[in-house]
Amino acid sequence: MQKIISCCVLAATVSLSMIQVGCVTRGQDFSSDINWVQKSKTTQPEVEKYLGAPTSVGNSGGVPTWTYGYYDYRLFGDSKTKELKFYWGPDSKVQDFSFNSSFPEDRRRLILKPIAK
């Protein structure tokens, strides 16, 4: 019985802490300026030097991918996310990339002036 009460108290404490804080952040924030990325020129070591280790790695139709993500989830208010995904060619250079963001400053910038690849 004591063990059950201890677990309930712990669960309640964690729940109250989450409500008080009301947010969860995952990933490392990174600059939204991606003008330094060039298809068929930018290499994996250059990306890693600039951004560090990717948040996740994957494969899209046989093409290796690296994703850099910053996710700021809020219980109250607007959650914000941004992702920069690299698609790698066989020469370990950027074959393609995509950038998506819900941060208001990025939305204003990208809607007014789309980034040319």
Secondary structure in CASP SS format (residue, H / E / C, confidence):
PFRMAT SS
TARGET T0000
AUTHOR 0000-0000-0000
METHOD secondary structure of the structure
MODEL  1
M C 1.00
Q H 1.00
K H 1.00
I H 1.00
I H 1.00
S H 1.00
C H 1.00
C H 1.00
V H 1.00
L H 1.00
A H 1.00
A H 1.00
T H 1.00
V H 1.00
S H 1.00
L H 1.00
S H 1.00
M H 1.00
I H 1.00
Q H 1.00
V H 1.00
G C 1.00
C E 1.00
V E 1.00
T E 1.00
R E 1.00
G C 1.00
Q C 1.00
D C 1.00
F C 1.00
S C 1.00
S C 1.00
D C 1.00
I C 1.00
N C 1.00
W C 1.00
V C 1.00
Q C 1.00
K C 1.00
S C 1.00
K C 1.00
T C 1.00
T E 1.00
Q H 1.00
P H 1.00
E H 1.00
V H 1.00
E H 1.00
K H 1.00
Y H 1.00
L H 1.00
G C 1.00
A C 1.00
P C 1.00
T C 1.00
S E 1.00
V E 1.00
G E 1.00
N E 1.00
S E 1.00
G C 1.00
G C 1.00
V E 1.00
P E 1.00
T E 1.00
W E 1.00
T E 1.00
Y E 1.00
G E 1.00
Y E 1.00
Y E 1.00
D E 1.00
Y E 1.00
R E 1.00
L C 1.00
F C 1.00
G C 1.00
D C 1.00
S C 1.00
K E 1.00
T E 1.00
K E 1.00
E E 1.00
L E 1.00
K E 1.00
F E 1.00
Y E 1.00
W E 1.00
G C 1.00
P C 1.00
D C 1.00
S C 1.00
K E 1.00
V E 1.00
Q E 1.00
D E 1.00
F E 1.00
S E 1.00
F E 1.00
N E 1.00
S E 1.00
S C 1.00
F C 1.00
P H 1.00
E H 1.00
D H 1.00
R H 1.00
R H 1.00
R H 1.00
L H 1.00
I H 1.00
L H 1.00
K C 1.00
P C 1.00
I C 1.00
A C 1.00
K C 1.00
END
